[in-house]
Amino acid sequence: MSALLTARGIGHRYQGVLALNDIELDVPKGTFMAILGPNGAGKSTLAQILAGAIRPAKGQILLEGTDVTARAGRQGLIRNGVALIPEGRRLFGQLTVDENLMLGAYGQPRAVREARLEKVYALMPEAVRQGKHRAAITLSGGEQQMLVVGRALMAEPRAILIDEPSLGLAPILTAKVYDLLSGLRRGGVTVVVFEQLATHALRHADSIVVINQGEISFRGTVDDEATHEALRTGYLGH
């Protein structure tokens, strides 16, 4: 299976501290990958680099084999179909659900935005659909996380990279977010989650990558016993 995103020899420092060291990674098209590790392992930095939000100090990022390292910047690779959902559900709380979603297709003709809005609402839970005229801040944590995913979908990305989707959510709400992400994967979207906890990742992902202290310490498929053993004997909660 060909890679959509590739990291080659990625190294980076954050505020003078080594965050990533010699990362080699292929993200196959149309798959669900979970990149797991403890707090401070370098997951968020890797997410930003893969999505083109920041430029690595060392190494290359390839998109379908083309070097896109130099394209890194504020907009990232969204114009190339790679959407990043950072940690923390960064919504405009006083704007309505509708308005938050529309921002995901900013710059598109109104007819295009409305057509995409209809598609995105079809994927959202009933509480989000019924609350489209409510302020986003009034939604529950799980509903807000789904809204953030929906906003990313308004750009019709080929890949979604989401950092800590379960942060601050009850297990039942986390399960709903992962169900949504799995549905996107079945629809052909490449999904990469960056997580501290392994529970839901093991249920939904095709492959697992473990990162610790800025280096990849393990990679495998979810149906491989070695993967489960690595998690059982490691530091990840599940």
Secondary structure, DSSP 8 states (H G I E B T S, - for coil): --EEEEEEEEEEEETTEEEEEEEEEEEETT-EEEEE--TTSSHHHHHHHHTTSS--SEEEEEETTEE-GGG-STTTTGGGTEEEE-TT----TTSBHHHHHHHTTTTS-HHHHHHHHHHHHHHS-HHHHHTTTSBGGGS-HHHHHHHHHHHHHTT--SEEEEE-TTTT--HHHHHHHHHHHHHHHHTT-EEEEEESB-HHHHHH-SEEEEEETTEEEEEEETT-HHHHHHHHSSS-B-
